[in-house]
């Protein structure tokens, strides 16, 4: 199939005006000017999107699809209060609720042009959703315990789930990793054991230095998660955490427990970091998933994106929990992230639309170590491709397609989402999932959560 549009955005190379991409057998076979490719392949089926941009599918370096039905539930509170409220609501969900909530999120991701997700789950619902929809994904099994006596058993359960998921996964599309629970709900021995388990290259994802509350808890032992909080305020069902204030930053804390010794670690957020922390992340080749909207929504702060990138750290954009940001939407993530960096930075650190596009595609692929497969429109890579409409009045005339996508495109601009050469969204979801049933279930879950 020959995909044609006014613009082709390879990401790894400059935009091509009046370009085309040849897709065969799930791979990108040729990229160039439409006139040349049409002449070169005269018998090829052609799909012309007109005034649109063809580009690699978005890669979401951090999300929690199974929380999609909780969107809009807890509003206008900072991170610690939001986290505690969400933890209470989790107890209302049945296994079927988690599964349908994750399916709802996966459908929205495809609608939003996301072809790959890196998702943390404790239930396995997102693994099922990614498999069912045909998306590409890295699924991290979350595990953790605050009591030392529980560490061995929770890790054994996690390792067993990982083995089972791997045996059931289509390895062409889905990889399985592991994620320790957040620092404030996890015994430190968990990090050491996970690092040992993942010495073979198993992917690790870890929430790290995301909020001021977490930072103050680890360093000073004071925050809503601290030893001085009541059991009800913490909501974790224990009388005393198994450690006291450490006097170091969250990055240093994790480093001390050996998690960075593993070869494939993704740190999520990294908002509350200093120059020394950034140096340690770079030294250990730790990738970072930056989630601008969630960090702003929950008053967590703004990641020092320029410093992270200048240190040579692999960085990608993530959407984080739909329960926090209400929409799994990397277009909004790029736009808000760009404006935040410009507002808080200086002229020497001025971010461009092209840089943000890279963070949502090839940069994200590099952070997840899948850049040999996806992330750019290069010959030989998997045909994970989207088409974005640029024909709206706010986009006329279009001089810079990167800027037009970042500043003016919305979820409704997505015309087509393709994974491995198969079109999964084309104005409607093209698979066997009963979309209307999922939407109806979302309303049922909403009523349960608010009841």
VENBELTA-V648859 format. One line per field, one symbol per residue. ss: DSSP state (2 for helix, 1 for strand, 0 for the rest). psi: psi as a letter, one per 20 degrees, with the letter a starting at -180 (. if undefined). burial: b if it has 16 or more other ideal C-beta (glycine too) atoms within 10 Angstrom, else e. A space follows every 10 residues. Layout:
# VENBELTA-V648859
ss=???
psi=???
burial=???
This chain:
# VENBELTA-V648859
ss=0111111110 0000011111 1111001111 1112222222 0000011100 0111110111 1111222222 0000000022 2222222222 0000222222 2222222222 2001111111 1000222222 2220011111 1110000222 2222222222 2222222200 0001111111 0022200022 2222222222 0001111100 0222222222 0000000000 2222000000 0000000002 2222220022 2000111110 0000222222 2220001111 0222222000 0000222222 0000111001 1222200002 2222222222 2222002220 0022222220 0222222000 0000000000 0100111110 0022200000 2222222200 2221111110 0111100010 0000222222 2222222222 0
psi=popqrhppnh girqqopmrq ppppkjqohq pbqggghhhh mhjpppooic nrpprqqqoo iprnhijhij qjgoqkqrgg ggghghhhhh iiprhhgggh ghgghhghgg hjjpipqopp qihjhhgggg ghijrqqopp oqqrqhphii ggghhggghg gggghhhiqo ihhpqpaqpq rqhikpphhg gghhgghjij ippppppplh qhggghgggi korijriiqr hghgjjkrhp qjraphjrrh ghggghjjhi iqinpoppfl gmqahgghhh gghjlprpop nggghggjkh apqmgggghh ijppprqqha phigiipnoi ghgggggghg hghibrhiko qrhhghhhhi ehggghhjlk iigrirmqpi rqmnqqpppk jrhijpqoho hghggghhqr hiiohqpppk ipohplhqpm ajpnghgghg hhhghghghi .
burial=ebbbbbbbbb bbeebbeebb bbbeeeebbb beebeebeee beebeebebe ebbbbbbbbb bbbbbbbbbb bebbeeeebb bbbbbbeebb eebeeebbbb bbbbbbbbbb bbbbbbbbbb bbbbbbbbbb bbbbbbbbbb bbbbbbeeee beebbeebbe bbeebeeebe eebbbbbbbb bbbbbbbbeb bbbbbebbee ebbbbbbbbb bbbbbbbbbe bebbbbeebe eeebbeeeee beeeebeebb bbbbbebebb ebbbbbbbbb bbbeeebbeb bbebebbbbb bbbbbebbeb bbbbbbbbbe bebbbbbbbb bbbbbbbbbb bbbbbbbbeb beeebeeeee bebbbbbbbb bbbbbbbbbb bebbbbbbee bbbbbbbbbb eeeebeebee bbbbbbbbbb eebbbbbbbb bebbbeeebe eebeeeebee bbeebeeebe e
